[in-house]
Amino acid sequence: MTYRFRPALLPGIAAAIMLGVTLGAGRWQLARAHYKEQLRERFEAAQSMPPVEIGGAELDARELEFHPATATGRWLPEYAILLDNRVQGGVAGYELLMPLQLAGSTRVLLVNRGWVRSGGRRERLPEVATPAGELRVSGRVRIPGGRFMELAPEAAGSRIWQNLTLERYAGWSGLALQPFVLEQTSAAEDGLVRDWPAVDFGTDRHYGYALQWFAFAAITVFLFLFLSLRKLPA
């Protein structure tokens, strides 16, 4: 039995489109994986560096991301917000973010002070001890943001937010911010939990997605070749 390769026009066009889509998606996933690997390398390098002192001069967030840092100033509890639906050990609660007025400056540093259990009723916000006067805070620099979906914008005047962007917070508070958040790691007698989860860069996940897309591309080629074979008459 003899076969001849005779591809049809429309299946060929469809296969070419499918191949372009799957290969493009696979390459994009590989690029994301490589980017996440670079982030992980930056994170690992930053852990061994001495703490950066954060003062009033505006700093470059990208250069400092993941670095340990310290700052001196006083809390501004009137500008505190709570990030909703944060879970610790299976218990729902909030993360308390509060600006620190940097010593000798009009600029502030937004600090994630830690997690607190919710009171069960949204109109009763948890009470957290906030020391007055100047103090020193240590932590790790993080850049908030990323993609997220919101069902509705934050209610005007609400202290409970679903998500945080520094642009939104600056507009709400009117404060001059450092362009990052400090995740507090220094101890304080305030009842807050500062058990920060390990940073997950998701590199393996992107490699897995890339493999799936390349597998789809291989299946597309196989089906196109198989369906393009025509049996010749005897």
Secondary structure by P-SEA (a helix, b strand, c coil): ccccccccaaaaaaaaaaaaaaaaaaaaaaaaaaaaaaaaaaaaaaaaccbbbbccccccccccccccbbbbbbbccccbbbbcccccccbbbbbbbbbbccccccbbbbbccbbbbbcccccccbbbbbbcccbbbbbbbbbbbcbbbbcccccccccccccccaaaaaaacccccccccccccccccccccccccccccaaaaaaaaaaaaaaaaaaaaaaaaaaacccccc
